[in-house]
């Protein structure tokens, strides 16, 4: 058994990131977390293919400089990595950092199977995806065009689960899936 397995966390920690993770931002929400002074409201960032992460000001600043306000981050690519030079309490402890992916083109477009799998994580069915795409006028699945629509739907569903207004369109029609 590994030491970190004894203390699981729903939030991403440096031990979870053995190599950089390229992923897409689903949304950011404020959550009540236990802190040294009791409960504290902190921003938490949700990703398409990694556990959520408590967002510190340094990492938030990186995203703000690249993408603007947090409500514009949805669907944007990001890379999570461990920086061994992060200091905490005057000691070099290492920690999680975010950066904007560079190098070979980073595609944040999902295949139909990936889109369904990501939607299922927040309780959305294939029929809900199909209906949302149809409501946006999408005929046949196009990864580049439809991934942002699905990310918006997933973000809205995640917010609904947390008690926010959902903004999800009414569902109904069937969809044929990819053409």
RACORPE-V645417 format. One record per helix or strand of 2 or more residues. SS is the DSSP state (@ for helix, = for strand). FROM is the first residue (numbers start at 1). LEN is the number of residues. If there is no record, write none. Layout:
# RACORPE-V645417
SS|FROM|LEN / SS|FROM|LEN
This chain:
# RACORPE-V645417
@|3|4 / @|14|3 / =|21|15 / =|38|10 / =|52|3 / @|57|11 / @|70|3 / =|77|7 / =|87|2 / =|91|2 / =|95|5 / @|112|9 / @|126|10 / @|143|19
